[in-house]
Amino acid sequence: MGAKKVKFMHIADVHLGVVPDKGKPWSEQRAQEVQSTFQTVLDIAGRERIDVLLIAGDLFHFPPTMSMLKELDSQLEELENVTTILIAGNHDYRAAGSPLDRYEFQSDTVCLQTGKAQQIAMEDLRTCVTGISYDRQEITEGIYNTLTPELPGETYHGDYFQILLAHGGDATHSPLNRNSLLHSGFDYIALGHIHKPEVLSADKMIYVGSLEPIDCTDTGARGYIIGEAVETEDGWQVQTQWREISCRQYVDLEVEVTPDMTNYQLQRLVQEQMDEMGAQHIYRILLQGHRSAELQVDFTGLMTTYYIYEVIDKTREAYDLQQLQEEHGNNLLGRYIRAFDGQEDALHQRALEYGVKALLHGQEDN
Ligand SMILES: [Mn+2]
């Protein structure tokens, strides 16, 4: 008999039903992209002939309705020879009486129970998946921390490929004790909830991250994991690969403004940088540095063709000190500027700038 091999896919935090960036022109498009990226990933799962699809919570943005489950079911039915095992997370939590209690999947799909751990043992794959669904929005106990592949009242399949499905990891969402999880006896721990991908232990304990970024704090690329477990004499050897899939990213773009810069030049500079990094991304633009007093920053032109979430202007007005000093000669402002002669350090320059601003504005008020 050849070595047993199990191929799996791990996704989480798909947030089906979310409408990202409400009020922005691209909001509805992003809602569609969340749906279509999920379908793309299912198509990949089919092509890659995976055996098990693991969904580590928050597949939906809110507790699913009957019709949402039916939609999902029809998508999963297209996957041949794939068993889908999911847990409900804090967004799509499974409260008592939830449609999940009544819905009967036509596809080979199980949503694990709430309250205590449930185990799905797949004899043909020699694989066992353990996990707990959320039944509410917040769970402050670390419900996964004491789990092992050996559950009271269940047959223990010691030599199976052991997978744990878990959602959370912050103070109000089932805090994770990484060390005890690592030594819990599971071969692979599929984590969800944190949208940024993070490998806690190589090929063993991984936050896959969300499929698409959901809001502007979700900067960076998003994707899914394809993994393979092979049974050897030393137990199951697991190999995983994270792959990018998201249509776009949220990018924080810092731009240095200089006193000689016009709005036209600033727009060109920002445009070039967005083109270089990818015009499909959604940008938060942070303006730094010093601008001339007369510069009127105007992004409305770029906003019609690029995805600009917001422009944060942190520039400070640059003063032409030479000119001011000539104009103000021996009055307070002129003497103030001269007092800083030869003091080029950042602290003095900052004090000079603030003082000049205060004195100039004081004059206007008089
Ligand atoms: Mn979550």
Residues whose N, C-alpha, C, O or C-beta is under 5 A from the ligand:
A	BS01	MN	D58 G89 N90 H91 H193
